[in-house]
Protein backbone atom coordinates (compact mmCIF):
# COMPACT_ATOMS: atom_id res chain seq x y z
CA UNK A 1 0.00 0.00 0.00
CA UNK A 2 1.35 3.46 -0.93
CA UNK A 3 0.42 6.60 0.95
CA UNK A 4 0.55 10.16 -0.33
CA UNK A 5 0.42 13.22 1.90
CA UNK A 6 -0.36 16.61 0.49
CA UNK A 7 0.01 19.88 2.36
CA UNK A 8 -1.86 22.91 1.01
CA UNK A 9 -2.05 26.42 2.31
CA UNK A 10 -5.52 27.86 2.47
CA UNK A 11 -5.50 31.12 0.52
CA UNK A 12 -5.22 34.23 2.56
CA UNK A 13 -5.09 32.50 5.92
CA UNK A 14 -1.50 31.35 6.21
CA UNK A 15 -2.86 28.12 7.73
CA UNK A 16 -1.85 24.78 6.31
CA UNK A 17 -4.40 22.05 5.65
CA UNK A 18 -3.07 18.49 5.63
CA UNK A 19 -4.82 16.13 3.26
CA UNK A 20 -4.08 12.42 3.35
CA UNK A 21 -4.86 10.20 0.41
CA UNK A 22 -4.31 6.49 0.76
CA UNK A 23 -3.91 4.57 -2.46
CA UNK A 24 -3.93 0.79 -2.28
CA UNK A 25 -1.81 -0.92 -4.94
CA UNK A 26 -2.51 -4.50 -5.96
CA UNK A 27 -0.34 -6.81 -8.06
CA UNK A 28 -2.59 -8.79 -10.38
CA UNK A 29 -2.00 -12.04 -12.21
CA UNK A 30 -3.23 -14.19 -15.06
CA UNK A 31 -6.68 -14.66 -13.52
CA UNK A 32 -7.21 -10.89 -13.86
CA UNK A 33 -6.27 -10.57 -17.53
CA UNK A 34 -9.84 -9.42 -18.36
CA UNK A 35 -9.34 -6.50 -15.94
CA UNK A 36 -6.06 -5.51 -17.63
CA UNK A 37 -7.79 -5.65 -21.01
CA UNK A 38 -10.73 -3.59 -19.75
CA UNK A 39 -8.38 -0.87 -18.53
CA UNK A 40 -6.32 -0.88 -21.75
CA UNK A 41 -9.32 -0.81 -24.07
CA UNK A 42 -10.90 1.93 -21.96
CA UNK A 43 -7.84 4.19 -21.81
CA UNK A 44 -5.96 3.83 -25.10
CA UNK A 45 -8.56 5.57 -27.33
CA UNK A 46 -8.67 8.62 -25.04
CA UNK A 47 -4.92 8.68 -24.53
CA UNK A 48 -3.80 8.17 -28.13
CA UNK A 49 -6.90 9.05 -30.16
CA UNK A 50 -5.65 12.48 -31.21
CA UNK A 51 -2.23 11.29 -32.34
CA UNK A 52 -2.93 7.82 -33.73
CA UNK A 53 -5.59 6.49 -36.15
CA UNK A 54 -8.26 4.24 -34.62
CA UNK A 55 -7.06 1.33 -36.77
CA UNK A 56 -3.55 1.64 -35.31
CA UNK A 57 -4.89 1.81 -31.75
CA UNK A 58 -6.98 -1.32 -32.34
CA UNK A 59 -3.98 -3.10 -33.86
CA UNK A 60 -1.74 -2.23 -30.89
CA UNK A 61 -4.39 -3.26 -28.36
CA UNK A 62 -4.86 -6.63 -30.05
CA UNK A 63 -1.09 -7.14 -30.37
CA UNK A 64 -0.15 -6.25 -26.79
CA UNK A 65 -3.28 -7.05 -24.77
CA UNK A 66 -4.58 -10.34 -26.19
CA UNK A 67 -4.70 -13.29 -23.76
CA UNK A 68 -1.65 -15.05 -25.21
CA UNK A 69 0.50 -11.91 -25.25
CA UNK A 70 -0.39 -10.98 -21.68
CA UNK A 71 0.30 -14.51 -20.41
CA UNK A 72 3.68 -14.45 -22.17
CA UNK A 73 4.49 -11.05 -20.71
CA UNK A 74 3.75 -12.34 -17.20
CA UNK A 75 5.17 -15.87 -17.42
CA UNK A 76 8.09 -15.55 -19.85
CA UNK A 77 9.18 -11.91 -19.60
CA UNK A 78 8.56 -11.25 -15.93
CA UNK A 79 6.22 -8.29 -16.50
CA UNK A 80 4.15 -7.32 -13.50
CA UNK A 81 0.83 -5.52 -13.59
CA UNK A 82 -0.15 -3.34 -10.68
CA UNK A 83 -3.46 -1.54 -10.31
CA UNK A 84 -4.62 1.09 -7.85
N, C-alpha and C positions, 0 to 999 in steps of 0.2 A: 504494500500500500504506500502511495506517495502522498505527501502533504505539502500544500502550498500555503504560505502566509503572505497576505498583502497588507501593507500599511498605507492608508490614505489620509491626507489632511483634509478636513472639512473646510471648504472655502470660507475665508473671512474669520474663522474662529481661532485658528492656531492650534486647535485640538486634533489629535490623531485618533482615527477610528481603526481598530484592528479587525480585519475580516479574515476568517479562516475558511478555506475550502479544502475539503478532503476528497481526493480522487482515488478510487480503488482501481488498481490495475490487475488484470487477470490474464495469465498465459493460457492460450487456448490450443487445442490439438485437433487431430483429424476428425473427431466426432463433431466438431463445430465448423467444419468447412462451409456448410450452408450460411452460417453467420458471416464468415469472411467474405463470401461471394455477395451476400446482401449488402454489406458495407461498400464493397468495391463497385458494384453495379449502381448503387445509390449515390456515390460520390464522384466517380470519374466523369460523368457527363457535365456536372456543374463545375468541376475543377478544370477540365481540359476542353470543354465545349466551344470556347471562343478561340482556341488556338489550334484545334485539331478537328478534322472532319468526323462526323458521326461514324462513318464506316471504319475509320482508323481506330476510334475509341472501342467500337465493338470488337474489332480484330484483336486489339491488345487485351481486352478483358477476357476474351475466349482463350487467347494464348497463355496468359499468366494465371488466370483464376479458374480454369477448369479443374475438375476433381483430380485428374491424373497429375497435372502440373503442381497443384498445391500439395498433394501427397509426396511427390518427389522433392519439392522444396523443403518439406518438413523432415522426411525420412532420410533422404540422400544428401541434401545440402546443408542441413542443420539450421534452416531458417526457423525463426520463432515468431509467432504472432501474438501480440499483446493488445488487449482492448481495455478501454476505460469505461 
